[in-house]
Amino acid sequence: MLLHPAGAPRGGPSGLRFPAFLWALLHVPVFLALYATSIGQAVQATPAPYRAWLWPTFLPQALLLALLAFALALPFSLAPRAYRFAVGAVAGLLTGGLAVDAKVLQSVGFHLNGFFLRVMLQPNALRETGVPLSDVLLFLGGALALVAVDVLAGAWFVRRFAAPARRTWPWALALLLLSAAERVYGGGLTYFAGSSVFAASTTLPLQVPIRMQGLARSIFGERTNDPFEGTNASKRLPAGVDPAELRFEPRPDVLFVVAESLPAEHLDARTMPRLWARAQGGARFTRHYAAASSTNYTLFSLVYGLQAQKLEAVVGAGRQPTLFPALTHNGYQVKVSAASCVDWMDLQKTVFGGVSDLETWCDGNDPSTRDAQMLKSARAFAARADPARPVFLFLFFFGTHFNYFHEPEDQVFAPAWDGLGGLKATRAPGQEIENRARNAAHALDRALDAFLDDFARTRGREPLVVFTGDHGEEFRQKGHLGHGSAVTDEQIHVPAVWLGPGVPAGVRDTVTSHVDVVPTLFSLLGERHAPSLYADGVSMFDAPEDRFVVSTVGWEPRYAAIGKDLKVTMYAGMGGAQITDPDDRPLPDGPARMARQAGRILRALRGESEPAPRAAAAPAP
């Protein structure tokens, strides 16, 4: 039975719902206060002309969280006396959870998920993560006290303002529509203001990410402005060092070679025999991981040296990569030649925005001839380049991408899928599809080997070469076909080879990542600034044995922290964490291993490097 202020019976469950709804709304300022620091940082990272347009979006986001608190307590309205207390209990518990989430967001850059709960439930978790027990007890005590206050104050408020004549549902529906409108508005704002707005739109949790770029382009047309326009000039610097301060000595020619969709296991003596033979005299890293399983995110990491999940925030803040301006300041002639199209997702304007000589092949070109066209252009560039100045050439091969293109002479693996029709691939055996992909890798190997010989002959000296895959490719080994759908070993484990002057020869099984490629290149070129000034990685030759690296799907908040004998896959929300070995096989002692490594995993997620015990690689002579 319900009671009005005088204690007399009054109304039914509907009489309590409206004050319960109001009580949830009263928490909105608290929600905003919890995320105030992150909100301020997110807004500051956006172009100045759009900040005033962004600020109002956070109120509907907080209102949606309040609506969630109201909805979670609704089942208790069937028992009116319990409902009065449940309203405050649910709101208080949600507030406490958001307080934890806000701290996690500030620490590692993404929201609370099952991984953190799993970590905290492991033996010795607090010691391994470095969180003092006193801090945890203080937080829990404060949280319980606040929940108790919320319960008592909420029960009084609901009872005091019970009014059966007030209708709640129209107001709740209005808030839901307002939240939906805010998502659409944010998607449109992303189109005009850039990806930093997209990053800011998920500062508060449980917000559905919406881009709407295709719809916006159809309405407003293609935007041609600089994505960095309006950002603070100082933020154009990639990190804590001006590229003009970086000094390369010696300065050999550099070939930065990336292959589309190339798993690590495809670099072997049968599939890619020529590169395999060259690698015997160079450095081959057997445990190298792409920063993401999707191209735009992993190219960001390769060029910036930063973790892939930072793409929207970094590019949106106007931070340009160190790589290209540093090369230019050191006299390099820079060219990017991409058979795989980089004229999408703003890659040409952002990741490669500092390159004046960029050539890419997209729609309208015969996919099977793109690599040949790219190499023809690259040969012409090498021939006309000033022989007195070093050359930096970025090559992005496309042939190993689906449908996996190759010539008849490269039909090494059989039986192989014929490559006719994407739908047909859904019915073809996974092994036959992989055989075709291996044949495509064989074709790439043949073309690359001939180009390396021609380049050295034309330039009169051996270049410094780095070769890797942008990401891997899965052939239904774990239930997927292709890439960009998971962080399985097949999709993120890629080859990594260094060739040329100054490269310490050998096979290394230390765990490395795409974020390490730029620091490795700079180290081989004699640059001695700390990599932490411009990257999240270290030189691959200095990588600690016990480190973890991070890979993500990119477009979806799914992550993997990979170490030498442990892999922790974290899913969006509270889905928990999967503990396996690096090949995705379950570990019977997985929880104990994760507990011992929790501190290193969290540092990897924050982009913090483990101390390097060995000396840096010697620069090229």
N, C-alpha and C positions, 0 to 999 in steps of 0.2 A: 504494500500500500504506500502511496506517495503522500508526503506531508508538505503543506505550505508553511510559511514562516511561523504561523501561530501554532503549528503542530497538528492542524486538522487535515483530514484526507483531502486530496485535491488532484484531479486529472488522472491520466494514465501514463504509459511510457512516453507518449508523444510530448507530454508536458515537461519531461526532463531532457529531451533531445536538443531542444533549442539552447538552453543554457550550457549543455554539454558541448554543443557546437561552438558557442562563444568562448567557453573555457579553452578549447583547443586553439582558437584564434588568438587568444591572449599569449600563447607561447611563440607566436611569430617573431616578435622582437628578440626573444631569447635565441631562436634558431639563427637569426641574422647575426646576432652578436657572436655566437660560437664560430661562425665562418667569416667574421669581419676581416681578419688578416688575409685569408685566402681570397676573399672577394676583392679586397683592395689590390692585392698583387695581380689578380687576373685582369682587373680593369686597367691597371697601370701598364700592363703588357700589350694593350690594344692601341691602335692609332689614336692619337689625341682627338681628332675631329669627331670620333664616334663614341667617346667615353660617356658623354651625357646621354646618348641614346641607349647605352648598355645598362646604366645604373637601374632603371625601372624594372628590368627583367627579373631581378632577384626577389622582389616582393611576391610575384605570383609563384615563384619556385618555393618560397617559404610557406605560402598559403597552401600549396599542394601538400607539403609535409604535415601541416595542421589538419588538413582534410583526412590524411591518412590516419592520424591519431584518433580523430573522431570515428572513422570507419572501423578501426580495430576494436574500439570499445562498444560498438553497436550491439554485438550479440548479448552483452550483459544487460541490455535494456529490457529483456524478457523478465529479469528479476530486479525491479526498480530499486530496492534498497541496496543491493550489491552494485547496481549501475552507478549510483552516486559516488561510490568509492573507486570503481573501476575506471571512471573517466580520468581522475587524477593519476591513478596508478599507471595507466597506459601512457598518458602524456609525459609523466615523469620518467618512465623507463625509456621512452623514445628520446627524450631530451638527453638522458645519460648516454644512450647509444650514439647520438649525434655528437656529443662532446668527445667521445673516443674517436669517432670517425674524423672529426675536424683535426684532431692531433695527428692521426695517421696520414691524412691528406697533406698536412704541412710537412710531415716527415719524409714521405716517399712519393708524393705526387699523385696518388690515386686513392680511392675510397676503401674503407674497411671491407675485408672479404674473409672468406672461410680460412684462408691461409694463416692470418694473424691469430684467429681463435685457435687454430690447430697448434700453432707455435706456443701460445701461452698455456696450452694444456699439456705440453711435454714436460718430462722430468727436467729439472734444472733450467727451465726456460728463462726465468728471470736473470739468472746468472749469465746465461749465454747471450741474452739480448742486451745486457748492461743496464736494465731497469732496476733501480733499488726497490727492495720490498717495501720500504717505508713509504715510497711514493705511491705504490699500488694500494697499500692499506689506506693512505690518506685520501686517495681518489675514491676508493670504494666507500669509505666512511662518509665523505662529503656527498657522494651520489645517493647513498641510502637516506641520508638526512634530507636531501632535496626531494627525493621521491616521497618520503613521509610527509613533508610539507605540502607537496603537490596533492597527495591523496586527501589530506585534511582540508586544505583550502578549496580543492575542487569539489569535495562533497558538500561543503558549506555553500559554495557558489551555486551549484546545481540545485540544491534545495531552496536556496533563497530566491532564485529567479525562475523557479518552475512556473510555466504558463502554458496550459494545454492549447490555447487558441493560436499560438505562434507556430507557423509552418517552417520546418527546417529544410525540406528537400529542395525547394526552389533556390535557396541560398547555396546549398551544397552543389547543385547543378551549375549555378552561376560560377562558382569557384572552379569547377572542373573545366568549364568552357573557357574561363579566363586563362587557366594553365595551358590548355591546348592552343589558345591564341598566342600566348607567350612563346610557345615552341615554334609556331609558324613565323612569328615576328623575329625570333632569334635566328631562324634559318635564313630569312631574308637579309638580316643584318650581317650574317656571315658572308653572304655573297658580296655585299658592298664593302665591308670592313676587313675581311680576311679571316684566316683560320684561327687567329687569336681569340676572336669572338666565339668560335665553335668550342675552343678549349674552355673559355670562361663559362659557357652555357651549362657545363656539368660540374661547376664548383660545388653546388649543393647536390646532395645525393638523390638518387632515384629519379633523375631527370632523363627523359628519353632524348638521345642525341638526334637532331634533325638538321640536315644540310640544305636540301631542296635546291641544289645548284643547277640541276638540269632545268627545273621549272623556272627558276629565276633568269637563266640565260634565255629561255624561250620568250619571256616577257620583256626583259630589259636589254637583251642582246649580250654579246660577248664583251667582257671587260678587258681593256688593253692597258690599264694603268699599272704602275709599279706596285707589286704587293707590299713593298716596304715603305710606300709613300705615307707620310704623316707620322712615322715613328721617330723617336729621338735619335739624332745622329750617332750618339754614343752607343746606342743599342745595336747599331749595325755591326759593331765589333763582335766577333764570335764569343769572346769570353774575357779573360783578364790580361790579354796581351794584344798589342797592335800588330797586325801582320807585317807591317814595315819593320818591326823589331826582330823578326825571325831571319836568321842568316844561314844560308845553305852553302857549305863548302866541304867536299867538292859538289859539282853540279852536273851529274851525268844526265843523259836523256832518260826519261821515265815513261814507261808504258803501263797504264793502269787498266787492266783488262778484266771485264766482268761478263760472265755468261748467264743468260737467263735460265732459271729453273734447273739448276745443275746440282744434283745430290752429291755428297762427298764420295760415295762408293762408285760413282761413274768415272772418277779419276783412278784408273788402273791400267795395267800393262796391255790389256786387250782393247778396252774401250777408247782410251786416249794414249796410245803407245808413244807418240812423239813428245808430248808434254811430260809424260811419265819418265821418259829417258832424260829429258832436260832437268827434271826435278832431282835426279840423282846427284847432280852437281850443284844444286841450290838448296833451299830450305823448304821443307814440306811440313805443314802443320796438320796433324791427323784429327784434332779435336777442335776444329774451328766452326763457329756458329754464326749464322745470319742473325742480325738484330731483330728481324721480323720475317714472317712468311709471306709478306706482300711487298710488291716492288717499290712503291713510292716511299714507304716507311724505311725499307732497308737501304735504299739509295741515300736517303737522308742521313742514316747512320754512317754509311761508307764515306760520305763527303764531309759531314760535319764532325764525325767522331763522337757523336752523342747518342744516347739511348733513343730507340725509335719512338717510344711513347711520349717523348718530348717534342715531337714534330710540330704539332699545332701551336703550342705555347712559344717555342723558340722562333719559328718562322713568323708567327703572328706578331711577335715582339720586334721584328725587324732585324734579328740577328742573322748575319750572313756567315757562311763558312769561312774558316781560316785558310783553307787549302788554296783556293784560286788566287786571292790577293797576295798571299805569301809567295806563291810561285812567280807571279808577275813582278813583285818587288825584287825578286832574285834573278830577273832577266830571262825567265822562261817564256818560250813561245807556246801558248796553251791552245789546245783544240779538244773539243768534245765531239766525238762521232758516235752516234747511237743508232744502231740498226733496230733496236727495241725502242719504240716510241716514248719519248720523254715530254711530248707536248700534251700532257694531260695531268690532272691533279696539280696544276701550277708548277710542276717540276722545272720546266724550262725557265720560269720566272723567279723561282725561289732557290732550290738546291743548286741549279746551274745558272742562277741569275748574274753571277759575276763573270761569266764567260762570254766574250764577244764573238768568238768563232765556234759556234755550235751548229751541228748538222744532225738532223734526225729523220728517220723514215717512219711514216705513219700510214693512215688509210690512203688508199689509192696506189700504193706500191705493192708489187707482187711479194708476198711474205717470203717466198722461197728464194728470192734474189737479194733480200735486204743486206745480208752479211757480205755478199760479194760487192754490192754497191758501196758499202761502208769501207771495206778494205781498199777498194779502188781509190776512194777519196782520201783515205789515210796515206796511201802510197804517194799520191800527188802532193799532199801536205809535206811529207818527209822530204820529197824531192825539191820543193821550193823553199823550205825553211832555211833560215840563215845558218850556215854551218858553224859560225863563230858563237852562236848562242844555243843553250840547251833547249830541248823540246820536251813538253809534257803532253802526252796524247792519251785521252780517255776513250777506250773502245768498249762498246756495250753490244755483245753478240745477241742475236735474236733466234738463231736456228734451233736452239735447244728448247725453245718454248713450244707448247702445244700449237700446232699439230706435229712438231718435231721434224724439221725439214732436213733432207739429205739427198745425195746423189746415189744412183744405183751402185757405184763402186764402194759406197760406205755400208752396204748391206752385210754387216758382219754378224749380227745377231738375228736368228730366225727360230721359230716363226715370229713374224712381227705384224702388228696392226698396219693396215694399208694407209691410214691417215685420211681416209675419205669420210667426211661428215662427222661433226661433233657428236650428234646423237648416237651414231654407230659406236662411238667410243664407250658409251654407257653399257653396251652389251659385250664389248670385247674383253677377253681375259686380261687381267692386270699385267701378267707377265709379258703378253704380246705387246701391250702398250709400252711397257718399260723397254722391251727390245727395240722398238722403234726409237724411243728416246735415247738409248745407248748408240744407235746408229747415227742419230743426229749429233751426239757428242763426238763420235768418231769423225764426222764431217767437219765439225768445228776444229777439232784437233789438227786435221790435215791443213785446213785453211790458215789457222793461226801459226802453225810451224813454218809454212812458206812465207807468211808475212814477217815473222821474226827474222828470218834469214835476209829477206829483201830490205827490211828496215836497217839492220846492222850494216849491210853492204852499202846502202845509200848514204847513211850517216857516217860511215867509216869508224864506228865504235859500237861496242856492245851496250845496250840500254839496261837500266835497272827495271825489272819487270815484276809486277804483282798480279797474280791471277786468282780469281775467286768466282763464286756464283752469287747472284743477288740473293737467292734463297734456294731451297731444295725443291723436290717434287715427290709427291706420294703416288704410288700406283696400287692403291687399295690395300697396302700392307696393314694399315690401321683403320680401314673403312673409308678413306677419302681418295679422290682422284684429283690430282693437280696440286695447288698450293693456296695459301691465303685462307685456309679453313681451320687450322689447328697449329699447335707448336710441337707436333710429333717430330721424332728424330729425322724422319725422311724429309720433312718440310723445312727444317732449320739447319741441319748439319750439312755443311758445304765444304768443298776443297779450298785450300789456301796454299799458294806456292809463291816463293820469292826467288828470282833469278838475277844474275848479273853481278857487277862489281861491288865488292864490299859485303856481300851476303854471306853470313856464316852458314856453311853447308851442314846439312843433317836433317834427320827426321825428329820432330818434336811432338810429344803428346800432351803438352800443357794445354789447358783450356783457354781458347782465345775467341775473340768476337770481332765483328765488323767495326766496333768502336775503337779497336786497336790498330786499324790499318793506317790511318793518318799519323798517329804517333810513331808507328814503326817506320813509315816513309820518312818522316822528319828526322828520326834518329839516324837512319842510314844516310841522310843528306847532311849529317853533322850538326843538326840543330840541338841545342842543349837546354832550352827552356823546359820547365816541368810540364809534362803533358796535361796535368790537371788545370793549367791555365787556359787550355783551348779544347779539351776533350774529356770524355768520361773513361777513356781507355788508357792503356800503357803500351809501350813497345812490345810486340809479340815475343821478342827475344828476351824480355825481362819479366814475362808474366809469371806470377807466383804459382807454385804447384797447387796450393789449396784454395785458389780463387773460385768465385762463381761469376758467371756472366748471365745476362738477361736477354730473353727473346720474347717477342709478342706477336700476336696475329696482326696487330696494327689497327685495323678498323674496328676491331672488337677487343674489349678489355679482358684479354686472356693472356697470361704470362707464364713463362717458364724460367726458373733459376737453375742453371746447369753447372755442376761441379764435376770433378774428376770421376767420382763414383756415386753421385747422387743427383737426382733431378726432382724438383718440386714444381708441379704445374698448378697454377692458381687460376680459378675461374671467376667470372664476374659475380658480384654480389656475395652471398653467403654460401655458395656451392661447395665450399671446402677446398681441400688441396689433395692432389694425387702425388704420392711419393713413390718414385721408381728409380731404377738406375738410368743412366743417360740414354739407353736404348729403349726406354719406356717399359721395361720389365719390372713387375712388382718386387719389392724388397721385404723380406720377412721382418727385418729389423729397421724398416724405414723410419718409423716414428722416433726411435732412439737416435738414428743418424741425423735426422732433421733437428732434433733438440740440440745436438752437439754443434751443428753448423748454423743455427738460427741467426746468430750475430752476423756471420759473413753473408748470409742470404739477404738479410735486411740491408746491410751496407751496399750490396750489389744493386738492390732495388732502388736505393737512394743515389746510385751513380758514384759511390765512393770507392776508390781503388784500394786494394790491399797493398801493404808495403812490398816493394820489389827487393828480393834478397840478392839478385845478381847484378853485375855491371851491365851497362847499356851495350847494345851491339855496336861494333866498330863502324864508323862511317865508311862510305865507299871511297876507295883510293882515287 
